[in-house]
Structures are given as C-alpha cells and as structure tokens.
C-alpha cells in the first residue's frame, strides 16, 4: 500500500491512502488531516496560521478579520475590532478593543488607528495625547525625567535619567507641585554656562563663551585691559625691564606709539611673571616721570633766571664804581 504524499516517511507507515490516515505529517496537521500549508483553508472561511514549533495549524486570534501571519492579535491582516495599531511593514496590525499601552486615540476620532505616545513617556504607562509634557490632558501619563526651561516650565519628558548637556540634575526627595517624589528634573544652566552643576554663573563647569580673569564665565574679554586667549581672558602686561628702559628715556611721540603697540599687539613679547606690571602702572609711571622731569627743568630755569639777574646787577654796580673813580681822578688833576 502506498501512503499519501503528505504522510511523513519518517514514521515508516500509514493505515490507508488518504491524508487523514497518516501516522505523522510531512508539513502541517489540521484536525488530523495532513496539509502542505495552513493558509489553504482561507478560501473556505477558515483562517489558520502555520505553527512551525508543533507542525500544526492553529486558528487566528478572534480580533482578526480574516487571515493572519501568526499567533495573537498583533499578526492580523485586518481587524474586526474598532481599534488597531499599524506595525512594521510586512507584519500586519495589532487589533485592540481600545487604545491601550503606549498608544492614544486622537480627540477627533471615536475609532481607528491608535497612535504611538511620545517616546519620552515612561514605558507601560501610556499617554493621553501626543504632547511631550505630562500631567495634562494631552501628554504622558508618567515621565522618568523632565527637562525644564529657564523659566522652570516643562519642555519635554525624557526616558533617560541622565540630563543632557546644558542642564543640571535634581532628583526629588519629596513631591513638588505636579512633580512626584523620585522624578528627575533637568534644570537649565545659566546662559553663560555650557555645562554646570547648579543654576548660578559660579556653578559653570565649562563656559558658553569664554572664562574671565577672575575665573567666572563672561560674554567677552575687556578690550581695554585684557587679551583673549583660546579659552580664557588674561590681563595685558608688559615686562618690568622694558618699563624701566622707557621710564629712563625722554618721552616722545615715538615712545608713546611704541608703548601703545606693545600693549595692543598680541605678537608683542608679553610676560605674566611676578616681574610684570599692569598697563595702568606703566602709564602711571611714565606720566610720573614726565611730571618729575618737568618740575626739575622748571626749577633749573628759575635758578638760571635768578643767577642772570644777580650777575647783571653786579655788572652794573661795577661799571658805576669805575665811572665814579675816573671822575675823581679828573677832579684831582
């Protein structure tokens, strides 16, 4: 006797020629009938799927309207329920009796596709709508982490408990308004801070613009007293030896131009050792030298005037005495 082609040769025998008389099936078994594919029954209104693990045909889920690709309501080709979620292409639909899990139904619908919640909502809690915030009628039901703007208003929920760059982290030890115990709040850093450990500019770890000479972050260096480095301002300085040389020479327009060039030019040799002095000290010292020299010259000029006056008076007296002596001699003769 010849067995049916759908009977497995591994069993070695059958008890008749039909596909219902096999000991085991080559492909799939449905109600003791060996079949090549479970979907062959779709034309007869019986919707089955191939269960490869047991080599049997199993019925589609009751939420499926027609054929299915696998077990459960997530493998339906179409739904006989009012709600569904579109899954990845080629997989099918998840048929639902209502929008549950991490999905929501838009307010303008009473049935149809359930849309996914914002990916920052806490998994498993769902949402009331597409918004990124929580505790309102259109956002997440729960959030692990919440970003706040500089006005301490909600920006969006975050699934990670690590705050992004530009924020500092605070985990609540007790309820605070709508924020529950355990919630992580990400507060915005000061606008001068690229990263920070707190709300103040003194809490900056890295600066948004540049670091000032006092260590605090600033918008820009002082153009009158500071030079700009790659990441920090530094006070413009001049070597004390150069200051001594300039102070020991007469002040001319050339020297003033030289001093200005030294102070302003980044290419000028500048030192920040203990022998260096600030530009204010340089200018003040030069002005002091100029004033001192001017006073000395004025005193010398006055002394010369007095000496000249005394010399002239003495000369006049000597000439008068000479004339008197000559007159006396003439009278004697």
Phi, psi and omega in degrees: 000137179263128179282161176294147180303335181277355175278137182285132178286346180295331181282335175089349183195169176213169181249013175183176185276352186271164180286355176261005184242026180270147173288312173223161184259147175292321183243272186230155182243126175231114180051046177070015176248128179276127184228152179286330182206134183292336182287353179296342183273355181302324181294339180261010179080010177252115188256112184235167172224156181283117175261095189295330184295326182248000182054039179233161175263125180243150182286150175294161180296153183295341179281347182280140176251082184113213188286169179212165181258353183182192185282148173087174184280000182266004183238022182282142172287325174208168187244150170255013176256172182276348185229149180202163173235129176285123179267187181301153182303134178089352181263314179127208183241149170263111183272134185226154173276339174200165180284109183232180181068219182265050179223166176211159177255125179306149186298334184273009181234153173248352177198171177119208186286131173273126184268150181287145176291162173304138188289358176270352177290149178296129182299137176091347181264341179075192183203166178260352182179189189275355186294159183273350181270182177224174180062032173224183187276002186217024183223204183290147173285327180211151178223140175283317185222140183233127174275134178244144176275186184290345174266010180061029175259151183296137173254303177194161175276150177232139179281330178281152178263006176259127181284145179287171179300139182095003180226154172241151193263139173220123176257124186288132177267352177205166180298142176222099183062234180278350181271128186268160177306134180095344179293139176265122177256131176256106181270145179289139173290164171301148185298340177278350183260132170278319171223157186202171176242001182191185188279340187274161176295336177287349180266005180296137171262312172238147184267146175288326183245282181203155180266132181283175182291339178270004177096345180276154177285138181226167178286319180201162178285155176289115184293342183274330187233357186227151171254156183258120174269192181292328182217002184207147174280150172218148184292134176292127182228165179222143184297139183294332178294319177295322177300316181297318180297315180294322181289338183271354180248164179291144181275120178234173178296330178295317179295319179299317178298319179298315179299316180298320179295319180298318183289320188272327189282127178292337183278350180290141179296120183234142180236150178239027179279181182291344180276353183273154181230160183282164181299326179298320179293321180299308182295318179298320180294318180296318178297321178297319178296317180299314180297318181298313180297320180298319180295317179299314180297322180294318179297316179298321179295318179295319179298317179299319178299316180295317179298318179296319180296316179295320180297318181293321180295318179297320180296319179295318180295319180295320179294322180293320178296321180297318180294322178294320179296317178297323180292323180294318179298317180296323180291326180292315178299000000 
